[in-house]
Amino acid sequence: MRHILIIGAGRSTTSLIKYLLEKSSAENLFLTIGDISEEHAKKLTKGHPNAQGIYFDVFNAKQRAELIQKHDLIISMLPASMHIEAANDCLKFGKSMVTASYVSNEMQALDEEVKKRGLVFMNEIGVDPGIDHMSAMQVIDRIREKGGKMLLFESFTGGLIAPESDDNLWHYKFTWNPRNVVVAGQGGAAEFIQEGTYKYIPYHRLFRRTEFLDVEGFGRFEAYANRNSLKYRSIYGLDDILTLYRGTMRHVGFSKAWNMFVQLGMTDDSYTIPDSENLSYRAFINLFLPYSPTDSVELKLRHNLKIDQDDLMWGKLEELDIFNPNKTIGIKDATPAMALQKILMDKWTLKPEDKDMIVMYHKFGYELNGERKQIDSSMVLTGDDQTYTAMAKTVGLPVAIAALKILNKEITTPGVQIPISKEVYGPILEELEGYGIVFKEKFTKYLGYNPNNVAG
């Protein structure tokens, strides 16, 4: 029996565990699912004989070391900042490791030792990052093999609500970590390069600098820039590319509405609010508005945001029940971002029957045999329900497939890495197609950069 340890049993692990359990008999696998909630971990096994759920605390060094030593491969589904504890033990005990998170500086620092030990530390193998890397590199490599030169690469991903479950004015519900949604875009300006010119968007302008994307069969979406696109130039081998831009997709109208919270300061995560646990939703909103002995919170907010009572933006705010004087934040020492998250979770949590949707869209502009061309590649996947979401599938399935291929010595190149080599992305993308994760390509003429146009 080959033993796999899964650390952390959050929203994205359902499809990961289901895949490995379905393969467990044929592949001789036994899963140990470790989580801070033993009850939740056990629930995810669904009573399968080849799995157990246990209480696990990643910061308990003794328990962590004992468990990692006993297993053949480790999958960490913890928050990114917690991977390093497990990674150091994996290195110590000679175990390969898989995560869906971005490679941290601490993780990257282990690369040389990981290579010496002949281990595979596969990171960024979820959806974004993950499927975006693999699907992009597959097309980029194909263009290069034909002798083409890359001119433009744009990549967008959105975790959205499916049309059949879209029942609010924001056209949005939480399909992954709500905190990441609330604080998205903070920590510095969005950086990218467009037609040979560096561009920067500060946080306070981020949600008003959007672009439209049309996905055949699914209509129009909007996208705002991710914080740092430029690091992918060297990762993808695109150091001399003219345009490189990565963004997040939303249904049209979300960004303009979200910008209200940004401008008011409600997404700030840098300070705590006194007595926040007893603060009503209405009082929380009033914290960010000017004092008035006569004007109501509603009137002050409309004046501050310059919106009318019949404006759709006002309807979106009212729908969130943010003026309720009887609901309380209930979180001690909450930051504004934490309080806002609590309010939004009341309205944006998936119902049991709700379906989510992952949308991914790539643009590849290139020159081949003196002709400029463009490939638009898109993928849309709808989830089954609140548990087996499209997000869980697109994060969990690549992790599970990669883990099994590492265990079976089909992925062998050692080191701290991401899935941008053919050895990795080829077979994984092929297998994902069987789960409905399929990219459709459209070929058009590239209408980008004109060297005779000095504007930009």
Secondary structure, DSSP 8 states (H G I E B T S, - for coil): -EEEEEE---GGGHHHHHHHHHHHHHHTEEEEEEES-HHHHHHHHTT-TTEEEEE--TT-HHHHHHHHHH-SEEEE-S-GGGHHHHHHHHHHHT-EEEESS---HHHHTTHHHHHHTT-EEE-S-BBTTBHHHHHHHHHHHHHHHTT-EEEEEEEEEEEEE-GGG--STT---B-S-HHHHHTTT-SS-EEEEETTEEEEE-GGGGGGS-EEEEETTTEEEEEEE-SB-TTHHHHTT-TT-SEEEEEEEEETTHHHHHHHHHHHTTT--SS--TTGGG-BHHHHHHTTS---SS--HHHHHHHHHT--TTSHHHHHHHHTTTT-SS-B---TT--HHHHHHHHHHHHHB--TT--EEEEEEEEEEEEETTEEEEEEEEEEEE-SSSSS-HHHHHHHHHHHHHHHHHHTTSS---EEE-S-SHHHHHHHHHHHHTTT---EEEEEE-----TT----
